Amino acid sequence: MHRYGTEFVSVSPLENQSRDTEWPDNQSVHFENLSQSQQAVFLDALDKQVEVGPDEENPFVFNDETRPQVVRYEGTWYFVRVAIV
């Protein structure tokens, strides 16, 4: 996939927990079904925004339309936001 620049991954709980149904099945996943690299970035992003440089591998690539958008972790749905600069 083409990389545009530094990507930032942040995670925030959904205010309305039933909104997880708004995403397609392939974009709404349980934490245990993420890859190991996605799990690591997700956990880091729970504490703070994660910065991924243009030469680094980001498991939540900005322009990947099939990447997980919402993740259920310990009973809560979280939105995974990816921004790019």
TIRO-2110 file (N, C-alpha, C; in Angstrom, 1 decimal):
// TIRO-2110
0.8, -1.2, 0.0, N, 1, A
0.0, 0.0, 0.0, CA, 1, A
0.9, 1.2, 0.0, C, 1, A
0.4, 2.3, -0.7, N, 2, A
1.2, 3.5, -0.8, CA, 2, A
1.1, 4.2, 0.6, C, 2, A
2.3, 4.7, 1.0, N, 3, A
2.4, 5.5, 2.2, CA, 3, A
2.5, 6.9, 1.9, C, 3, A
1.8, 7.8, 2.6, N, 4, A
1.8, 9.2, 2.3, CA, 4, A
2.6, 10.0, 3.3, C, 4, A
2.8, 9.5, 4.5, N, 5, A
3.6, 10.3, 5.5, CA, 5, A
3.4, 9.6, 6.8, C, 5, A
3.7, 10.4, 7.9, N, 6, A
3.5, 9.9, 9.2, CA, 6, A
2.0, 9.6, 9.5, C, 6, A
1.7, 8.5, 10.1, N, 7, A
0.4, 8.2, 10.5, CA, 7, A
0.3, 8.1, 12.0, C, 7, A
-0.9, 8.6, 12.5, N, 8, A
-1.1, 8.6, 13.9, CA, 8, A
-2.3, 7.7, 14.2, C, 8, A
-2.2, 6.8, 15.2, N, 9, A
-3.2, 5.9, 15.6, CA, 9, A
-3.7, 6.3, 17.0, C, 9, A
-5.0, 6.5, 17.1, N, 10, A
-5.6, 6.7, 18.4, CA, 10, A
-6.8, 5.9, 18.6, C, 10, A
-7.1, 5.6, 19.9, N, 11, A
-8.2, 4.7, 20.2, CA, 11, A
-9.1, 5.4, 21.2, C, 11, A
-10.4, 5.4, 21.0, N, 12, A
-11.3, 6.0, 22.0, CA, 12, A
-12.6, 5.2, 22.1, C, 12, A
-13.1, 5.1, 23.3, N, 13, A
-14.3, 4.3, 23.4, CA, 13, A
-15.5, 4.9, 22.7, C, 13, A
-16.4, 4.1, 22.1, N, 14, A
-17.6, 4.6, 21.4, CA, 14, A
-18.5, 5.1, 22.5, C, 14, A
-19.0, 6.3, 22.3, N, 15, A
-19.9, 6.9, 23.3, CA, 15, A
-21.2, 6.1, 23.4, C, 15, A
-21.7, 5.7, 22.2, N, 16, A
-22.9, 4.8, 22.1, CA, 16, A
-22.4, 3.4, 21.8, C, 16, A
-22.3, 2.5, 22.7, N, 17, A
-21.7, 1.2, 22.5, CA, 17, A
-22.4, 0.4, 21.4, C, 17, A
-23.7, 0.7, 21.1, N, 18, A
-24.4, -0.1, 20.1, CA, 18, A
-24.0, 0.3, 18.7, C, 18, A
-23.2, 1.4, 18.5, N, 19, A
-22.9, 1.9, 17.2, CA, 19, A
-21.9, 0.9, 16.5, C, 19, A
-21.4, -0.1, 17.2, N, 20, A
-20.5, -1.0, 16.5, CA, 20, A
-21.2, -1.7, 15.3, C, 20, A
-22.5, -1.8, 15.3, N, 21, A
-23.2, -2.4, 14.2, CA, 21, A
-23.2, -1.5, 12.9, C, 21, A
-22.7, -0.3, 13.0, N, 22, A
-22.7, 0.6, 11.9, CA, 22, A
-21.5, 0.2, 10.9, C, 22, A
-20.6, -0.6, 11.4, N, 23, A
-19.4, -0.9, 10.6, CA, 23, A
-19.6, -2.3, 9.9, C, 23, A
-19.1, -2.5, 8.7, N, 24, A
-19.1, -3.9, 8.1, CA, 24, A
-18.4, -4.9, 9.0, C, 24, A
-18.8, -6.2, 8.9, N, 25, A
-18.3, -7.2, 9.7, CA, 25, A
-16.7, -7.3, 9.7, C, 25, A
-16.1, -7.0, 8.5, N, 26, A
-14.7, -7.1, 8.4, CA, 26, A
-14.0, -5.9, 9.1, C, 26, A
-14.7, -4.9, 9.5, N, 27, A
-14.1, -3.7, 10.1, CA, 27, A
-14.5, -3.6, 11.6, C, 27, A
-15.3, -4.6, 12.1, N, 28, A
-15.7, -4.6, 13.5, CA, 28, A
-15.2, -5.9, 14.1, C, 28, A
-14.1, -5.9, 14.9, N, 29, A
-13.5, -7.1, 15.4, CA, 29, A
-13.3, -7.1, 16.9, C, 29, A
-13.2, -8.3, 17.4, N, 30, A
-12.8, -8.5, 18.8, CA, 30, A
-11.3, -8.5, 18.9, C, 30, A
-10.8, -7.9, 20.0, N, 31, A
-9.3, -7.8, 20.2, CA, 31, A
-8.5, -9.0, 19.9, C, 31, A
-9.0, -10.2, 20.4, N, 32, A
-8.3, -11.4, 20.2, CA, 32, A
-8.2, -11.9, 18.8, C, 32, A
-9.0, -11.3, 17.9, N, 33, A
-8.9, -11.6, 16.5, CA, 33, A
-8.0, -10.7, 15.7, C, 33, A
-7.4, -9.7, 16.3, N, 34, A
-6.4, -8.8, 15.7, CA, 34, A
-5.1, -9.6, 15.5, C, 34, A
-4.3, -9.2, 14.6, N, 35, A
-3.0, -9.7, 14.5, CA, 35, A
-2.1, -9.3, 15.7, C, 35, A
-1.0, -9.9, 15.9, N, 36, A
-0.2, -9.5, 17.1, CA, 36, A
0.3, -8.1, 16.9, C, 36, A
0.7, -7.6, 15.7, N, 37, A
1.1, -6.2, 15.6, CA, 37, A
-0.1, -5.3, 15.8, C, 37, A
-1.3, -5.6, 15.4, N, 38, A
-2.4, -4.8, 15.6, CA, 38, A
-2.7, -4.7, 17.1, C, 38, A
-2.6, -5.8, 17.8, N, 39, A
-2.9, -5.9, 19.2, CA, 39, A
-1.9, -4.9, 20.0, C, 39, A
-0.6, -5.0, 19.6, N, 40, A
0.4, -4.2, 20.2, CA, 40, A
0.2, -2.7, 20.0, C, 40, A
-0.2, -2.3, 18.8, N, 41, A
-0.4, -0.9, 18.5, CA, 41, A
-1.7, -0.4, 19.2, C, 41, A
-2.7, -1.3, 19.2, N, 42, A
-4.0, -1.0, 19.9, CA, 42, A
-3.7, -0.7, 21.4, C, 42, A
-3.0, -1.6, 22.0, N, 43, A
-2.7, -1.4, 23.5, CA, 43, A
-1.9, -0.2, 23.7, C, 43, A
-1.0, 0.1, 22.9, N, 44, A
-0.2, 1.4, 23.0, CA, 44, A
-1.1, 2.6, 22.9, C, 44, A
-2.0, 2.5, 21.9, N, 45, A
-2.9, 3.6, 21.6, CA, 45, A
-3.9, 3.8, 22.7, C, 45, A
-4.2, 2.8, 23.5, N, 46, A
-5.1, 3.0, 24.7, CA, 46, A
-4.5, 4.1, 25.6, C, 46, A
-3.2, 4.1, 25.7, N, 47, A
-2.5, 5.0, 26.7, CA, 47, A
-2.2, 6.4, 26.0, C, 47, A
-1.9, 6.4, 24.8, N, 48, A
-1.5, 7.6, 24.1, CA, 48, A
-1.6, 7.4, 22.6, C, 48, A
-1.6, 8.5, 21.8, N, 49, A
-1.6, 8.4, 20.4, CA, 49, A
-0.2, 7.7, 19.9, C, 49, A
-0.3, 6.8, 19.0, N, 50, A
0.8, 6.2, 18.4, CA, 50, A
1.2, 6.8, 17.1, C, 50, A
2.5, 7.1, 17.0, N, 51, A
3.0, 7.7, 15.8, CA, 51, A
3.8, 6.7, 15.0, C, 51, A
3.4, 6.5, 13.7, N, 52, A
4.1, 5.5, 12.9, CA, 52, A
4.7, 6.3, 11.7, C, 52, A
6.0, 6.3, 11.6, N, 53, A
6.7, 7.0, 10.5, CA, 53, A
6.5, 6.4, 9.2, C, 53, A
6.8, 7.1, 8.1, N, 54, A
6.6, 6.6, 6.7, CA, 54, A
7.4, 5.4, 6.4, C, 54, A
8.5, 5.1, 7.1, N, 55, A
9.3, 3.9, 6.8, CA, 55, A
9.0, 2.8, 7.8, C, 55, A
8.0, 3.0, 8.7, N, 56, A
7.6, 1.9, 9.6, CA, 56, A
6.3, 1.2, 9.1, C, 56, A
6.1, 0.0, 9.6, N, 57, A
5.0, -0.8, 9.2, CA, 57, A
3.8, -0.4, 10.2, C, 57, A
2.7, 0.1, 9.7, N, 58, A
1.5, 0.4, 10.5, CA, 58, A
0.5, -0.7, 10.3, C, 58, A
0.1, -1.5, 11.3, N, 59, A
-0.9, -2.5, 11.0, CA, 59, A
-2.3, -1.9, 10.8, C, 59, A
-2.5, -0.6, 11.1, N, 60, A
-3.8, 0.0, 10.8, CA, 60, A
-3.6, 1.1, 9.7, C, 60, A
-3.2, 0.7, 8.5, N, 61, A
-2.9, 1.6, 7.4, CA, 61, A
-4.0, 2.5, 7.1, C, 61, A
-3.7, 3.8, 7.0, N, 62, A
-4.7, 4.8, 6.7, CA, 62, A
-5.7, 4.5, 5.6, C, 62, A
-5.1, 4.2, 4.4, N, 63, A
-5.9, 4.0, 3.2, CA, 63, A
-6.3, 2.5, 3.0, C, 63, A
-6.3, 1.7, 4.0, N, 64, A
-6.7, 0.3, 3.9, CA, 64, A
-8.2, 0.3, 4.3, C, 64, A
-9.1, 0.1, 3.3, N, 65, A
-10.5, 0.2, 3.5, CA, 65, A
-11.0, -1.0, 4.3, C, 65, A
-10.2, -2.1, 4.5, N, 66, A
-10.6, -3.2, 5.2, CA, 66, A
-10.0, -3.3, 6.6, C, 66, A
-9.3, -2.3, 7.0, N, 67, A
-8.7, -2.3, 8.3, CA, 67, A
-9.7, -2.2, 9.4, C, 67, A
-9.5, -2.8, 10.6, N, 68, A
-10.4, -2.7, 11.7, CA, 68, A
-10.7, -1.2, 12.1, C, 68, A
-12.0, -0.9, 12.1, N, 69, A
-12.4, 0.5, 12.5, CA, 69, A
-12.8, 0.5, 14.0, C, 69, A
-13.5, -0.6, 14.4, N, 70, A
-13.9, -0.7, 15.8, CA, 70, A
-13.5, -2.0, 16.4, C, 70, A
-13.0, -2.0, 17.6, N, 71, A
-12.4, -3.2, 18.3, CA, 71, A
-13.1, -3.3, 19.6, C, 71, A
-13.5, -4.5, 19.9, N, 72, A
-14.1, -4.8, 21.3, CA, 72, A
-12.9, -5.3, 22.1, C, 72, A
-12.7, -4.6, 23.2, N, 73, A
-11.6, -5.0, 24.1, CA, 73, A
-12.1, -4.9, 25.6, C, 73, A
-12.0, -6.0, 26.3, N, 74, A
-12.5, -6.1, 27.7, CA, 74, A
-13.9, -5.5, 27.9, C, 74, A
-14.8, -5.9, 27.0, N, 75, A
-16.2, -5.6, 27.1, CA, 75, A
-16.6, -4.2, 26.6, C, 75, A
-15.7, -3.5, 26.0, N, 76, A
-16.0, -2.1, 25.5, CA, 76, A
-15.6, -2.0, 24.0, C, 76, A
-16.4, -1.4, 23.2, N, 77, A
-16.1, -1.1, 21.8, CA, 77, A
-15.3, 0.2, 21.7, C, 77, A
-14.2, 0.1, 21.0, N, 78, A
-13.3, 1.3, 20.8, CA, 78, A
-13.2, 1.6, 19.3, C, 78, A
-13.2, 2.9, 19.0, N, 79, A
-13.0, 3.4, 17.6, CA, 79, A
-11.5, 3.6, 17.4, C, 79, A
-11.0, 3.0, 16.3, N, 80, A
-9.6, 3.2, 16.0, CA, 80, A
-9.5, 4.2, 14.9, C, 80, A
-8.9, 5.4, 15.3, N, 81, A
-8.8, 6.5, 14.3, CA, 81, A
-7.3, 6.5, 13.8, C, 81, A
-7.2, 6.7, 12.5, N, 82, A
-5.9, 6.8, 11.9, CA, 82, A
-5.9, 8.2, 11.2, C, 82, A
-5.0, 9.0, 11.5, N, 83, A
-4.8, 10.3, 10.9, CA, 83, A
-3.4, 10.3, 10.2, C, 83, A
-3.3, 11.2, 9.2, N, 84, A
-2.0, 11.2, 8.5, CA, 84, A
-1.6, 12.7, 8.3, C, 84, A
-0.3, 12.9, 8.3, N, 85, A
0.3, 14.2, 8.0, CA, 85, A
1.5, 14.1, 7.1, C, 85, A
END
